[in-house]
Amino acid sequence: MEGFKSSESRLVRLFQKGREQWRKRAAEKQKKMRGMEIKIRDLSASRDLWKSKALSAQQQKEQLEQELENLKKN
């Protein structure tokens, strides 16, 4: 370890501490990312459900409007 002025034992401690901090941050990011993936999955499912309900309601509305038109003609 010729490029450093500090003692080897100090450098080893510093490098280990830095590695542990990096691993901790990486684990936290991984956990956060997994939570976001779950949230996206749930929101997508919810959006699809509401979209299908809205389309169904739209079709029902159009059908009822057509029935009303037919009743008015008779």
N, C-alpha and C positions, 0 to 999 in steps of 0.2 A: 504494500500500500504506500508506494513512494510518492504519489501525488498529493498526499494529505499531510498536514502538520500535526494533527492530533494523534494521540496514542491509539494503537490498534484496538484496545479494549473499549475505549470511548467510541471509536468509530463503529465497532460492532454493535454496541448498545444503541447508538443513533440510527444505524441502518435497520436494526430489528424493530425499533420503535416506529420508524417511518413505514416499514413494511406492515406492521400491525395496524397502523392508522389507515393505510391504503386498503388493507383487507376489510377493515370495519366499514369504511366509506363504500367500498364495492358491495358489501353485503347489504348495506342500507339501501343503496340504489337498486339492487336486485329485488329487494323486498318491495320497494315503492313501485318499481316497474311491474311486478307481478300483480300488485293491488290495482294498478291502472288497467292492466290487461283484463282483469276480472270485471272492473267497472265498465270498460268499453263493451265487453261481451254482454253484460246485463243491460246496458243502455241500448245496445243494438237490438236485443231481443224485445225490449219494451217498445222501441220505436216500430219494429216490424208488427208487433201486436196492435198498436194503436193505428198504424197505417191500414192494416187489414180491416179493422173496425170502421175506420173512416170510409174506406172504399165500399164496404158493405152498406153502410148508412146512406152513402151517395146513391148506390144502386136502388136501394129501397125507396128513397125519395123520388128518384126518376120514375120508378114503377108506379108509385102512388099518384104522381102528377099525371102520368099517362092514363091511369084509371079514372082520375077526376075529369080529364079531358073527354074520355069516352062517355062518362055519365052526363056531362054537360051537353054532348051532341045528341043524346037520346032523349 
